[in-house]
Amino acid sequence: MLVGESGTGKDLIAEAIHHASTRAAGNFTTLFCQRADRAMIERLKKQLQKAEPSTIFCERIEYLPLDLQQEYLTLAEEYKQSSHQFIASIGSDPIDLIATGKLHKELYYFFALTIIVPPLHTRREDIKPFVDDYLRRYSNRFRRTVSGLSTEVEQLFMEYDWPGNLKELEILLDDIMSMVTNEDEITYELLPLHFKWKTQTYSSSSKSADYFVVQQEKELLPLDDYLREAEEYYLNKVMEKYNHNITQASAALGMSRQNLQYRLRKIRK
C-alpha cells in the first residue's frame, strides 16, 4: 500500500516495484478507482483467471465504493497465492480513511507492507534526478537536447515548496519545453509567468520596488528596458493584490479588461 499526497509519484513507485519483481515480463495494469464501476471488477476477474503473471495497481483505492472494495478484496484474497501481485495507493492517512468509512478495514490489512511517499518539499534531492530523466526522455522523443537547468532556475526549484508535488513539476516542464527553440538549458526567461508570480518570494530575479529607483551606484538601463521592467513589476503586483482577477485589476488600473489582457500577454512573451 502506497500512501501519499496527490502528485507524489506513487504510480512511478508502483511501476518500479513491478519492474523489479518476478512479474516484470508480465502486464502492469492500472485500475483508476475514481472512475470505477462493477464492470471493472468483472474485467479484473477475467484477467486474474489467466495464468501469466501480472501486477494490478489500484490507484486511489479509497475512491472505490465500499461494496466494490469488498468485491476487490475477495478477488485479491483468492489470487494472492497466484502469479499476480497487488499494489494500491491512497491519498491520506489510512486510519482516517477507515474511520470516515472511505476505506475497507480488511482491505487495508490485506496489504502486508505500507510505504509512505512523502511530499516533494521534504525530499528536494529528488527534483534534479526527475528533471534529468524528463529531459532525457524529451531528447529521445524529439531529438532535441537540453542539458539541464541554469544555476538560477535550479536554485529556484530547490527553494520552491511544490504544493502539487512531482505532478506540478512535470506539468511545469511540459510548459517550459513547449517554449524551447534553440536554448541549451532551461533559464529563468523560459519559466511561465504564472510560475514566476508564485515564486517571486524565492527568486533572486524578482524585482523589489527599490530596484526602479535611480541610484548613483547602479548602472542605468535604456529607457525602453526600464519602462518594460517597471510595467511588468507593477502589473504583477496589481494582479497579486487582486488574486489574478482580471475584472477587479483592470478596474483598479482604470483600463479595459481587453487592454490589461493584451499587456499581460505582452510581458509573458
BELQUIRA-V855775 format. One record per backbone hydrogen bond with DSSP energy under -0.5 kcal/mol. NH is the residue of the N-H (numbers start at 1). CO is the residue of the C=O. If there is no record, write none. Layout:
nh/co
NH/CO
NH/CO
//
This chain:
nh/co
2/88
3/1
3/115
4/90
8/5
13/9
14/10
15/11
16/12
17/13
18/14
19/15
20/16
21/18
24/21
26/23
27/53
29/27
29/55
30/28
31/29
31/57
32/30
33/31
33/59
35/32
36/33
40/37
41/37
42/38
43/39
44/40
45/41
46/42
47/43
48/44
49/45
50/47
54/83
55/27
56/85
57/29
57/55
58/56
58/87
59/31
59/57
60/58
61/58
61/89
63/60
64/61
68/65
69/65
70/66
71/67
72/68
73/69
74/70
75/71
76/72
77/73
78/74
79/75
80/76
82/79
84/79
85/54
87/56
89/58
90/2
97/93
98/94
99/95
100/96
101/98
102/97
103/97
108/104
109/105
110/106
111/107
111/108
112/110
115/1
116/114
117/3
117/115
118/116
122/119
123/120
126/123
127/124
128/124
129/125
130/126
131/127
132/128
133/129
134/130
135/131
136/132
137/133
138/134
139/135
140/136
141/137
142/138
143/139
146/144
147/184
150/186
154/150
155/151
156/152
157/153
158/154
159/155
160/156
165/162
166/7
167/7
167/164
168/164
168/165
169/165
170/166
171/167
172/168
173/169
174/170
175/171
176/172
177/173
178/174
179/176
180/176
186/148
187/185
190/187
191/188
195/192
196/192
197/193
198/194
199/195
200/197
202/199
203/199
206/203
211/208
212/209
213/210
218/215
226/222
227/223
228/224
229/225
230/226
231/227
232/228
233/229
234/230
235/231
236/232
237/233
238/234
239/235
240/236
241/237
242/238
243/240
244/239
245/242
246/244
249/245
250/246
251/247
252/248
253/249
254/250
254/251
255/250
260/256
261/257
262/258
263/259
264/260
265/261
266/262
267/263
268/264
269/265
269/266
//
